[in-house]
Amino acid sequence: MSTVRRPPGSAALLSDGTTVTIRPIAPADRRAVLALHAERMSDESRRLRFLGASRRAAGLTADRLCGPAREDGFALGAWAADDLVGEADYEVLDAAAGTAELALAVADAWQHRGVGTLLLEHLVHAAREHGLAAFEADTLAGNRAVHRVFTDLGLPVHRRYEQGEVHVRVPLAESDEHYRRAVDERGRAADVASLAALLHPASVAVVGASRRPGSVGQSVLRKIRDGGFTGRVWAVNPHAPQVAGEPAHPAVAALPTVPDLAVLAVPAAAVPTAAEECGRAGVRALVVLTSGLDAQQARQLTDSCRRHSMRLVGPNSLGIAVTDPRVRLDAEFGGAFPLPGTAGVAVQSGGVGIALLERLAWLGIGVSSFVSLGDKYDVSGNDLLQWWESDGHTDLALLHLESFGNPRAFARTARRVTRSLPVLTVDAGRSAAGRRGAASHTAAAATPTVTREALFRQAGITAARSVAELVETAALLHTQPLPAARGAVAVVSNAGGIGILAADACADAGLALPDLPADLSARLLDLLPAGASAANPVDTTAAVRPDQLRDCLEALEQSDAVDALMVCLVPTALSAEPEGGLLRALIDGGARRRTPVAVVRLGQQVPVSRLHTADGLLPAYADPRSAAVALAHARERSRWLARPVGTEVDVPGCDPAAARRIVADHLADHPAGGWLDPSSTAALLACYGLPLTTGVWARDRQAAVVAARALRRDGHDRRAVLKAYWPDQVHKSAAGAVRTGLRTDREVRDAYREFTAAFGGRMAGAVVQPMAAPGVELLVGLVQDRVFGPLVVLGLGGTATEVLDDRAARLAPLTDLDLPEMVAALRAAELLAGRLGSPPVDLPGLHRILAGLSRMAGDLPQVVEADLNPVIARPDGVLCVDARIRVEPRHPFDPYLRRLRRPQGLPEEES
């Protein structure tokens, strides 16, 4: 059984962490399908599956699933190594109604491990892709297992009982958030189960442990042994009886018991064989330190891990470290064993990892687990976020990721995880190169930096611009409470100059320094020496005593005027040793800690250090800018936590079926894709209720004159606009292809004649439109990024949109909170809101356009660019005056479908 298009196989995790491959069943699989139903299922399982006993049922099912290709059905199998352990299939019952009959079978030995649920998730994806609206199934009332599968799936289930049988109907809602959350939870549980052998192993083997002192393998073996690993550790080396005083074994298969984890430190050519031997022995996780694998070696390594249910870190990994006292594993060849603590750290670059661990240790920030991801063939930042979310120990996550395998899945996971613990990352890989070659205004705006910032913002991730900023922010978040979402800061200094610098730094970081209330200022003046200033910044003068500074800080904290304190201290002639004097006010007052405090010490030799107080640590910075940026990140996290969880916007009245036909028709005529013509553009926008001004297509000069007359008769502005058109046209104004303010037939005729002379045979015709009433010109658009997915952009528009560079961007799907936040993020927000003397524009209408584009992006991945520019926003409505849409042949991709990531550079069917 097959369909027009069969999706490639995908590796995915069962509930116990085992890896299976989900792929379509093909004619060559008949023997496996027969064995599943006839040999791997008991009589009782077959009775429940086929609603009764039948000797022929297994053979008939194998014939049905593996027969000649048909377009009215689809079947998926779950394969563990070479064994078929489950299958799910559907046959279309009513094509017009979009219903199909569902069947499911799982081998007895594999039941209650999530095989059926995983198969159904993938079958739901395939059914939606082929336009089905509901599954139906007839089951026995006593088949509790299959009823539990339906109930737990997360989709609505309707049951009808008839004479011992139950008729089940499962609607396949496209945007069911409840279903997505159920899939998320199953994915999290499976991920955590699969990582236990990696991050909580009971035994470890070092494969390739060398007799040569200083070699990577021997170094890792020594560190595991000397670091106090609580389990058993073995050396594997077929050429040596002993390594570093430990007995060596010739192969993994020769070990006394099967290790949970194997660390591979062998030459690149030996990695595939070593991985396969580990898999056959039953190892559940690999850390591959080796670098330099070629494409074939990479494919063989990945295949072995998938086939034998091994999770993989690397290759080209520095190793891993787990400080949990129940494990205490130091399986890396970098620096010293990390300081034990509660920060989870994951990096791709080994060098960055070493530097990061050293800086964290200096600041007293301990690590719960450290993973050097290396080339990231399998285990990724997404996996580790879910582990840290569940380990009951980690309260801070630090990531240095150079690439994303599935950014949309990562963002969804991070959006959930950041509600319980801070997630910090370095925004590595920023580049303006993405602007080169961009065709539309929207594409030019969607640079890699803009896209990554949108992902981080929507997921609640704290994105630093450097490793130094990451550490400086971690120092504050790890030791201080969060400020209130308002983020009002009071600067206190013992020298006016440093206070002014700190105030400027706060302003640059977007922090507010409010004027202090009169009663608070009066109290501070009573507490401080003569000559002090109680404005904000507060200048205590150099003569301030420790007790006076302490009382000043306590007064500020007890007030409701500020949410954070920046205390700037410098040595002065009156206070030559602030560490022993004024710093004592901070150290002794540490027990207050209701308000976050960042200390600035211009004289210290390191960018950030820590001060020990009675109840913990205080971060001390060498520069006020570093302190201000850290406080700004803390303020943004506080705002994120206060922000309610948005819901995906509903766009009533859409016609996605008609939209798909428009795109399909264009791609049928233009297989490589391209820009839609004006008529198709207008039709596609109409499918999503996007308001495009009236336009009449004119193929010659006289038709343009007649169209302009008709628009005047219809009551539009007497002035007309003429826009020349030819295929692959992008910027009309830049090409001189627009004429406005045409009042008479002669003016229209002359404008058309000018276009003909200028553009010659490439001009296909022109669009005639009425002049739009003046308003605020905006750009609204979307870009389908191949990695990050669809990005919706809003900004000031018109011909100067790049010059104005006032834009906001969010990854689709947009939520009800994203819509007003995008508008508020513009520098021109006050102009739109009517705060500059003009009435507010129709903001609900603008939100509707953004929501419509978001829906279009989700429905039509083939729409790679949509550029609505300008969109005229007025108090009485919002109208798109010009639009361009480009399509490409792209297959829909569900970022939320459970499957293991595919190493870059490998064909998808290999994963």
ZAMARGU-4260 file (C-alpha; in steps of 0.2 Angstrom, whole numbers, plus 5000, padded with zeros to 4 digits):
<rodrens>
0) 5000/5000/5000 | 5007/5017/4996 | 5002/5035/4991 | 5007/5047/4978 | 5021/5052/4990
5) 5029/5042/5003 | 5038/5052/5017 | 5055/5046/5021 | 5059/5035/5037 | 5062/5044/5053
10) 5071/5038/5069 | 5061/5042/5085 | 5061/5038/5103 | 5048/5026/5112 | 5043/5030/5130
15) 5057/5020/5137 | 5070/5029/5127 | 5072/5015/5114 | 5075/5021/5096 | 5064/5014/5082
20) 5062/5019/5064 | 5045/5025/5057 | 5044/5022/5038 | 5031/5018/5025 | 5027/4999/5022
25) 5033/4994/5005 | 5029/4978/4995 | 5046/4971/5000 | 5040/4971/5018 | 5027/4957/5016
30) 5036/4944/5025 | 5039/4956/5040 | 5021/4961/5040 | 5016/4943/5040 | 5028/4939/5054
35) 5021/4953/5065 | 5003/4947/5064 | 5006/4929/5064 | 5021/4926/5075 | 5024/4942/5086
40) 5005/4943/5091 | 4996/4931/5103 | 4979/4923/5099 | 4971/4936/5110 | 4980/4951/5102
45) 4975/4945/5085 | 4957/4943/5091 | 4957/4961/5098 | 4965/4967/5082 | 4953/4958/5070
50) 4938/4958/5080 | 4938/4940/5081 | 4948/4924/5077 | 4953/4921/5059 | 4967/4910/5053
55) 4968/4920/5037 | 4968/4938/5044 | 4987/4939/5045 | 4990/4934/5027 | 4976/4945/5021
60) 4983/4960/5030 | 5000/4957/5023 | 4992/4956/5006 | 4983/4972/5009 | 4997/4982/5016
65) 5010/4976/5003 | 5000/4974/4988 | 5000/4985/4972 | 5002/5004/4975 | 4985/5013/4979
70) 4981/5031/4982 | 4967/5028/4995 | 4977/5021/5009 | 4993/5023/5018 | 5003/5011/5030
75) 5018/5015/5042 | 5029/5002/5051 | 5039/5004/5067 | 5056/4995/5065 | 5068/4990/5079
80) 5084/4986/5070 | 5077/4974/5056 | 5061/4969/5065 | 5044/4976/5062 | 5037/4979/5079
85) 5021/4988/5075 | 5011/4995/5061 | 4997/5008/5058 | 4987/5011/5043 | 4972/5019/5036
90) 4960/5017/5021 | 4950/5031/5014 | 4931/5029/5018 | 4924/5045/5010 | 4936/5056/5000
95) 4924/5070/5000 | 4921/5070/5019 | 4940/5067/5022 | 4937/5051/5033 | 4948/5036/5034
100) 4947/5019/5043 | 4961/5016/5055 | 4970/5000/5060 | 4984/4997/5073 | 4994/4982/5078
105) 5009/4980/5090 | 5020/4965/5094 | 5016/4958/5111 | 5034/4960/5117 | 5033/4979/5112
110) 5017/4984/5120 | 5016/4997/5133 | 5031/5005/5127 | 5023/5019/5116 | 5024/5010/5099
115) 5006/5012/5095 | 5005/5031/5100 | 5021/5035/5091 | 5014/5027/5075 | 4998/5036/5077
120) 5007/5053/5078 | 5016/5050/5062 | 5000/5043/5054 | 4990/5059/5059 | 5004/5069/5051
125) 5002/5060/5035 | 4983/5060/5035 | 4983/5079/5038 | 4996/5081/5024 | 4984/5072/5012
130) 4969/5082/5017 | 4960/5070/5029 | 4949/5077/5042 | 4945/5062/5054 | 4950/5044/5058
135) 4937/5031/5061 | 4939/5013/5069 | 4929/4999/5076 | 4936/4991/5091 | 4930/4978/5104
140) 4924/4985/5120 | 4937/4975/5130 | 4952/4981/5120 | 4957/4993/5134 | 4975/4995/5127
145) 4969/5003/5111 | 4956/5014/5120 | 4970/5020/5131 | 4980/5024/5116 | 4966/5034/5109
150) 4962/5043/5125 | 4980/5048/5128 | 4984/5054/5110 | 4978/5071/5114 | 4965/5073/5100
155) 4946/5073/5103 | 4939/5056/5103 | 4921/5052/5100 | 4914/5034/5105 | 4898/5025/5100
160) 4894/5009/5108 | 4885/4995/5098 | 4883/4977/5104 | 4900/4974/5112 | 4909/4985/5099
165) 4915/5003/5100 | 4915/5014/5085 | 4928/5027/5087 | 4930/5044/5078 | 4945/5055/5080
170) 4945/5072/5072 | 4961/5078/5065 | 4961/5096/5070 | 4976/5105/5062 | 4980/5118/5076
175) 4975/5108/5092 | 4986/5115/5105 | 4980/5101/5117 | 4987/5088/5105 | 5004/5098/5103
180) 5006/5098/5122 | 5002/5080/5124 | 5015/5076/5110 | 5027/5088/5119 | 5025/5079/5136
185) 5028/5062/5127 | 5043/5068/5118 | 5050/5075/5135 | 5048/5059/5144 | 5055/5049/5130
190) 5070/5061/5128 | 5074/5060/5147 | 5073/5041/5147 | 5085/5040/5132 | 5098/5051/5141
195) 5099/5042/5157 | 5113/5031/5151 | 5122/5046/5145 | 5120/5057/5160 | 5117/5045/5174
200) 5127/5030/5169 | 5131/5015/5181 | 5146/5010/5170 | 5157/5017/5157 | 5170/5010/5145
205) 5183/5020/5137 | 5186/5013/5119 | 5203/5017/5113 | 5211/5020/5130 | 5230/5021/5125
210) 5246/5016/5134 | 5253/5033/5129 | 5253/5045/5143 | 5244/5061/5138 | 5234/5053/5125
215) 5216/5058/5124 | 5209/5041/5128 | 5221/5038/5143 | 5218/5056/5149 | 5199/5052/5150
220) 5201/5036/5158 | 5212/5043/5172 | 5199/5057/5174 | 5185/5046/5176 | 5194/5035/5188
225) 5202/5048/5198 | 5187/5060/5198 | 5177/5048/5209 | 5165/5040/5197 | 5153/5030/5207
230) 5151/5016/5194 | 5162/5004/5186 | 5175/5010/5172 | 5184/4999/5160 | 5197/5002/5147
235) 5196/4994/5130 | 5211/4991/5120 | 5215/4975/5110 | 5234/4979/5109 | 5238/4982/5128
240) 5234/4971/5143 | 5234/4986/5154 | 5231/5005/5153 | 5236/5018/5167 | 5236/5004/5179
245) 5219/4997/5174 | 5216/4980/5166 | 5212/4982/5147 | 5199/4972/5138 | 5201/4967/5119
250) 5183/4972/5115 | 5167/4979/5122 | 5160/4962/5120 | 5173/4955/5132 | 5169/4966/5146
255) 5161/4958/5162 | 5145/4967/5159 | 5138/4978/5146 | 5142/4997/5150 | 5129/5010/5149
260) 5140/5022/5141 | 5155/5021/5130 | 5168/5035/5126 | 5176/5033/5109 | 5194/5039/5107
265) 5199/5030/5092 | 5205/5036/5074 | 5191/5042/5063 | 5192/5026/5052 | 5189/5015/5067
270) 5174/5025/5073 | 5160/5016/5063 | 5167/4998/5068 | 5169/5003/5086 | 5151/5010/5087
275) 5144/4995/5079 | 5152/4984/5091 | 5146/4994/5105 | 5128/4993/5098 | 5129/4975/5096
280) 5135/4973/5114 | 5120/4983/5121 | 5128/5000/5125 | 5115/5013/5126 | 5125/5029/5124
285) 5141/5035/5115 | 5152/5050/5117 | 5163/5051/5102 | 5179/5062/5105 | 5186/5059/5087
290) 5185/5072/5074 | 5188/5072/5055 | 5175/5059/5050 | 5170/5059/5032 | 5153/5058/5025
295) 5153/5039/5024 | 5160/5037/5042 | 5147/5049/5048 | 5133/5039/5040 | 5139/5023/5047
300) 5141/5030/5064 | 5123/5037/5064 | 5116/5021/5057 | 5123/5011/5071 | 5117/5023/5084
305) 5099/5022/5076 | 5099/5004/5074 | 5105/4999/5091 | 5096/5013/5101 | 5111/5022/5106
310) 5111/5041/5110 | 5126/5050/5103 | 5136/5065/5109 | 5148/5071/5096 | 5159/5067/5086
315) 5172/5080/5089 | 5167/5082/5107 | 5177/5087/5121 | 5167/5075/5132 | 5155/5076/5146
320) 5155/5079/5165 | 5141/5076/5178 | 5144/5083/5196 | 5129/5074/5204 | 5137/5065/5219
325) 5127/5049/5214 | 5137/5049/5198 | 5152/5061/5198 | 5158/5057/5180 | 5172/5067/5173
330) 5173/5060/5155 | 5181/5075/5146 | 5199/5080/5141 | 5198/5098/5145 | 5202/5107/5161
335) 5198/5103/5179 | 5182/5094/5184 | 5169/5107/5185 | 5164/5115/5202 | 5148/5105/5208
340) 5132/5116/5207 | 5116/5119/5198 | 5120/5126/5181 | 5118/5115/5166 | 5131/5119/5152
345) 5131/5114/5134 | 5143/5120/5120 | 5148/5115/5103 | 5165/5122/5103 | 5177/5113/5115
350) 5188/5129/5117 | 5172/5139/5122 | 5168/5125/5134 | 5184/5126/5143 | 5184/5145/5145
355) 5166/5145/5151 | 5169/5132/5164 | 5185/5142/5170 | 5175/5158/5172 | 5160/5150/5180
360) 5172/5142/5193 | 5180/5158/5197 | 5163/5166/5200 | 5158/5151/5211 | 5144/5145/5199
365) 5144/5127/5200 | 5139/5115/5186 | 5126/5101/5187 | 5131/5093/5170 | 5142/5099/5156
370) 5141/5092/5138 | 5152/5097/5123 | 5141/5093/5109 | 5154/5094/5095 | 5147/5091/5078
375) 5130/5087/5086 | 5125/5072/5075 | 5112/5067/5088 | 5111/5075/5106 | 5107/5093/5105
380) 5103/5108/5115 | 5085/5104/5114 | 5088/5087/5122 | 5098/5094/5136 | 5085/5108/5140
385) 5073/5094/5143 | 5085/5084/5154 | 5089/5099/5165 | 5070/5103/5166 | 5067/5086/5173
390) 5083/5082/5183 | 5077/5091/5199 | 5094/5099/5202 | 5097/5111/5188 | 5091/5129/5190
395) 5101/5138/5176 | 5105/5133/5158 | 5119/5140/5148 | 5121/5136/5130 | 5133/5141/5116
400) 5126/5134/5100 | 5133/5138/5083 | 5118/5130/5073 | 5100/5124/5076 | 5094/5107/5069
405) 5076/5111/5072 | 5074/5129/5078 | 5055/5128/5079 | 5055/5113/5090 | 5069/5121/5101
410) 5059/5137/5103 | 5044/5127/5109 | 5054/5117/5121 | 5063/5133/5127 | 5047/5142/5129
415) 5041/5129/5141 | 5058/5127/5150 | 5061/5146/5153 | 5046/5146/5163 | 5055/5136/5177
420) 5073/5141/5174 | 5083/5154/5165 | 5091/5149/5149 | 5105/5159/5143 | 5114/5158/5126
425) 5127/5167/5116 | 5120/5174/5100 | 5134/5166/5089 | 5134/5167/5070 | 5127/5184/5068
430) 5130/5190/5051 | 5124/5203/5038 | 5128/5192/5024 | 5110/5186/5024 | 5105/5203/5017
435) 5115/5200/5001 | 5104/5195/4986 | 5088/5198/4996 | 5074/5202/4983 | 5060/5210/4992
440) 5060/5223/5006 | 5054/5209/5018 | 5068/5197/5013 | 5080/5211/5016 | 5074/5214/5033
445) 5075/5195/5038 | 5093/5194/5041 | 5100/5179/5052 | 5102/5191/5066 | 5083/5197/5065
450) 5078/5179/5064 | 5088/5173/5079 | 5083/5187/5089 | 5064/5183/5086 | 5067/5165/5091
455) 5076/5170/5107 | 5063/5184/5111 | 5048/5173/5108 | 5055/5158/5118 | 5061/5169/5133
460) 5079/5165/5130 | 5092/5177/5137 | 5103/5180/5122 | 5120/5188/5126 | 5132/5195/5112
465) 5148/5187/5119 | 5154/5173/5131 | 5159/5187/5143 | 5142/5195/5143 | 5134/5177/5145
470) 5145/5175/5161 | 5142/5192/5168 | 5123/5189/5166 | 5124/5172/5174 | 5133/5179/5189
475) 5118/5191/5192 | 5104/5178/5189 | 5113/5165/5199 | 5115/5175/5214 | 5102/5189/5214
480) 5083/5189/5215 | 5075/5196/5199 | 5069/5214/5198 | 5051/5219/5196 | 5046/5219/5178
485) 5046/5238/5179 | 5065/5238/5180 | 5068/5255/5189 | 5086/5256/5194 | 5094/5267/5207
490) 5113/5271/5205 | 5122/5274/5221 | 5140/5280/5220 | 5154/5287/5231 | 5160/5298/5217
495) 5149/5309/5206 | 5158/5305/5190 | 5156/5286/5191 | 5138/5288/5195 | 5135/5298/5179
500) 5144/5285/5169 | 5133/5271/5177 | 5117/5282/5173 | 5122/5283/5155 | 5126/5264/5155
505) 5108/5261/5162 | 5100/5272/5149 | 5110/5263/5135 | 5104/5247/5141 | 5086/5252/5141
510) 5084/5254/5160 | 5075/5268/5168 | 5082/5279/5182 | 5067/5287/5190 | 5067/5303/5200
515) 5066/5298/5218 | 5051/5303/5228 | 5053/5319/5239 | 5051/5310/5255 | 5064/5297/5250
520) 5076/5310/5245 | 5074/5319/5261 | 5077/5303/5271 | 5093/5299/5261 | 5100/5317/5264
525) 5097/5314/5283 | 5107/5298/5282 | 5121/5304/5271 | 5136/5316/5274 | 5134/5334/5270
530) 5136/5338/5252 | 5127/5322/5246 | 5115/5322/5232 | 5099/5312/5234 | 5094/5313/5216
535) 5096/5297/5205 | 5110/5294/5203 | 5113/5296/5222 | 5130/5303/5226 | 5135/5299/5244
540) 5151/5309/5242 | 5168/5301/5246 | 5166/5305/5265 | 5152/5292/5267 | 5155/5279/5281
545) 5150/5261/5279 | 5136/5262/5291 | 5129/5277/5281 | 5130/5268/5265 | 5122/5253/5272
550) 5107/5263/5279 | 5106/5272/5262 | 5104/5256/5253 | 5092/5249/5265 | 5081/5264/5263
555) 5081/5263/5244 | 5077/5244/5245 | 5062/5247/5257 | 5054/5260/5246 | 5044/5255/5231
560) 5053/5268/5220 | 5066/5256/5213 | 5067/5238/5208 | 5086/5236/5207 | 5102/5244/5214
565) 5119/5248/5206 | 5132/5252/5219 | 5147/5260/5211 | 5163/5262/5223 | 5180/5269/5219
570) 5195/5271/5230 | 5196/5289/5236 | 5208/5299/5247 | 5195/5299/5261 | 5192/5280/5259
575) 5207/5272/5252 | 5202/5254/5255 | 5184/5252/5250 | 5186/5233/5251 | 5188/5234/5270
580) 5177/5249/5272 | 5162/5253/5261 | 5161/5235/5254 | 5158/5229/5272 | 5141/5238/5271
585) 5137/5227/5256 | 5143/5211/5264 | 5135/5214/5281 | 5119/5220/5273 | 5118/5204/5262
590) 5104/5197/5272 | 5092/5209/5264 | 5093/5202/5246 | 5075/5207/5242 | 5081/5218/5228
595) 5095/5213/5216 | 5111/5222/5218 | 5125/5224/5206 | 5142/5231/5212 | 5154/5241/5201
600) 5172/5242/5206 | 5182/5251/5194 | 5198/5246/5201 | 5196/5227/5200 | 5207/5217/5188
605) 5194/5205/5181 | 5178/5209/5171 | 5167/5201/5185 | 5170/5194/5202 | 5160/5189/5217
610) 5159/5196/5235 | 5154/5184/5248 | 5140/5190/5259 | 5131/5183/5274 | 5118/5174/5263
615) 5127/5171/5247 | 5137/5180/5233 | 5136/5197/5226 | 5142/5200/5208 | 5155/5214/5206
620) 5159/5221/5189 | 5174/5231/5183 | 5163/5242/5171 | 5146/5249/5174 | 5141/5244/5156
625) 5143/5226/5160 | 5132/5228/5176 | 5119/5238/5167 | 5117/5225/5153 | 5116/5211/5166
630) 5102/5220/5175 | 5093/5223/5158 | 5093/5205/5155 | 5087/5201/5172 | 5073/5214/5169
635) 5068/5206/5153 | 5067/5189/5161 | 5056/5196/5174 | 5045/5203/5161 | 5044/5186/5152
640) 5039/5177/5167 | 5025/5190/5170 | 5019/5189/5152 | 5004/5177/5151 | 5006/5162/5139
645) 4999/5168/5122 | 4987/5158/5111 | 4989/5156/5093 | 4978/5169/5084 | 4962/5163/5076
650) 4959/5169/5058 | 4941/5166/5053 | 4935/5166/5036 | 4951/5159/5028 | 4950/5147/5013
655) 4966/5137/5013 | 4960/5125/5000 | 4957/5138/4987 | 4974/5146/4992 | 4983/5129/4989
660) 4975/5127/4972 | 4981/5145/4967 | 4999/5140/4972 | 4998/5123/4964 | 4992/5130/4948
665) 5006/5142/4947 | 5019/5129/4951 | 5011/5117/4938 | 5015/5131/4925 | 5032/5136/4933
670) 5040/5121/4941 | 5054/5131/4948 | 5043/5144/4956 | 5043/5162/4955 | 5033/5178/4958
675) 5014/5177/4956 | 5006/5188/4943 | 4995/5203/4950 | 4979/5193/4948 | 4985/5177/4957
680) 4993/5188/4970 | 4976/5197/4973 | 4967/5180/4973 | 4979/5173/4986 | 4977/5188/4998
685) 4959/5187/4997 | 4959/5169/5003 | 4965/5176/5020 | 4955/5192/5020 | 4970/5203/5017
690) 4964/5220/5010 | 4971/5224/4994 | 4966/5240/4985 | 4955/5238/4969 | 4966/5234/4954
695) 4961/5232/4936 | 4973/5222/4924 | 4976/5231/4907 | 4986/5222/4893 | 4986/5238/4882
700) 4985/5257/4882 | 4966/5258/4878 | 4962/5245/4892 | 4971/5256/4904 | 4961/5271/4899
705) 4945/5261/4901 | 4950/5254/4918 | 4954/5272/4924 | 4937/5278/4918 | 4928/5263/4927
710) 4937/5267/4943 | 4931/5285/4943 | 4913/5280/4939 | 4914/5268/4954 | 4917/5283/4966
715) 4935/5281/4969 | 4947/5295/4970 | 4947/5303/4953 | 4966/5301/4952 | 4972/5285/4945
720) 4989/5275/4948 | 4997/5265/4934 | 5009/5251/4938 | 5019/5242/4924 | 5021/5224/4926
725) 5032/5210/4920 | 5037/5193/4926 | 5050/5193/4940 | 5048/5211/4944 | 5051/5216/4962
730) 5054/5234/4966 | 5042/5244/4954 | 5046/5262/4961 | 5065/5259/4959 | 5062/5253/4941
735) 5052/5268/4937 | 5037/5258/4934 | 5024/5268/4944 | 5014/5284/4939 | 5003/5292/4951
740) 4990/5306/4951 | 4983/5302/4933 | 4967/5313/4931 | 4963/5312/4913 | 4962/5299/4899
745) 4977/5308/4891 | 4988/5306/4906 | 4984/5288/4908 | 4988/5285/4889 | 5004/5295/4890
750) 5010/5285/4906 | 5007/5269/4897 | 5016/5275/4882 | 5031/5280/4893 | 5031/5262/4901
755) 5031/5254/4883 | 5045/5264/4878 | 5055/5261/4894 | 5052/5243/4896 | 5049/5236/4879
760) 5044/5218/4876 | 5046/5212/4893 | 5031/5222/4899 | 5016/5211/4900 | 5004/5225/4905
765) 4999/5236/4919 | 4988/5237/4934 | 4977/5252/4936 | 4972/5257/4954 | 4963/5272/4962
770) 4974/5283/4972 | 4974/5278/4991 | 4970/5291/5004 | 4985/5296/5014 | 4990/5288/5030
775) 5005/5279/5038 | 5014/5269/5026 | 5019/5252/5033 | 5028/5236/5027 | 5020/5219/5031
780) 5028/5203/5025 | 5034/5186/5028 | 5049/5176/5023 | 5050/5157/5024 | 5067/5153/5032
785) 5073/5135/5028 | 5080/5133/5045 | 5070/5144/5056 | 5053/5143/5047 | 5041/5158/5043
790) 5045/5175/5049 | 5032/5189/5049 | 5039/5207/5048 | 5031/5223/5052 | 5039/5240/5049
795) 5038/5257/5042 | 5036/5255/5023 | 5036/5264/5007 | 5051/5267/4996 | 5062/5272/5010
800) 5059/5257/5021 | 5077/5251/5021 | 5083/5269/5026 | 5070/5270/5040 | 5075/5253/5046
805) 5061/5253/5059 | 5055/5235/5060 | 5049/5221/5071 | 5049/5202/5067 | 5041/5187/5075
810) 5042/5169/5070 | 5025/5161/5065 | 5013/5156/5071 | 5009/5172/5080 | 5000/5173/5096
815) 4987/5185/5102 | 5001/5193/5112 | 5013/5195/5097 | 5001/5206/5088 | 5001/5221/5099
820) 5019/5218/5104 | 5025/5219/5086 | 5017/5236/5084 | 5023/5242/5101 | 5041/5237/5096
825) 5042/5250/5082 | 5050/5267/5085 | 5034/5273/5076 | 5022/5265/5088 | 5017/5282/5095
830) 5012/5288/5078 | 5001/5273/5075 | 4993/5274/5093 | 4989/5293/5090 | 5000/5300/5103
835) 5008/5313/5092 | 4993/5324/5088 | 4985/5313/5075 | 4971/5300/5078 | 4976/5282/5080
840) 4976/5271/5066 | 4965/5255/5064 | 4976/5244/5075 | 4963/5229/5075 | 4964/5230/5056
845) 4983/5230/5056 | 4983/5215/5069 | 4971/5206/5057 | 4984/5208/5042 | 4998/5201/5053
850) 4987/5186/5059 | 4982/5183/5041 | 5000/5182/5035 | 5004/5171/5050 | 4990/5159/5045
855) 4996/5159/5026 | 5014/5155/5032 | 5008/5140/5041 | 4996/5134/5027 | 5008/5137/5013
860) 5026/5133/5015 | 5028/5136/4996 | 5025/5155/4999 | 5043/5159/5002 | 5041/5178/5002
865) 5026/5190/5003 | 5029/5208/5003 | 5014/5220/5006 | 5022/5237/5004 | 5015/5250/5007
870) 5001/5246/5018 | 4991/5262/5021 | 4986/5263/5040 | 4972/5276/5043 | 4959/5278/5057
875) 4946/5271/5046 | 4955/5256/5040 | 4970/5247/5034 | 4973/5244/5015 | 4987/5236/5005
880) 4992/5246/4990 | 5005/5235/4983 | 5009/5216/4985 | 5022/5204/4979 | 5022/5185/4983
885) 5035/5172/4978 | 5032/5154/4978 | 5044/5139/4977 | 5040/5120/4977 | 5042/5115/4995
890) 5036/5101/5005 | 5026/5104/5021 | 5037/5101/5037 | 5030/5098/5054 | 5043/5104/5066
895) 5033/5096/5081 | 5033/5078/5074 | 5043/5067/5086 | 5059/5062/5077 | 5077/5062/5081
900) 5087/5076/5072 | 5096/5072/5056 | 5115/5076/5055 | 5118/5090/5043 | 5124/5084/5026
905) 5116/5067/5027 | 5101/5063/5017 | 5085/5062/5027 | 5081/5044/5024 | 5097/5039/5031
910) 5092/5046/5048
</rodrens>
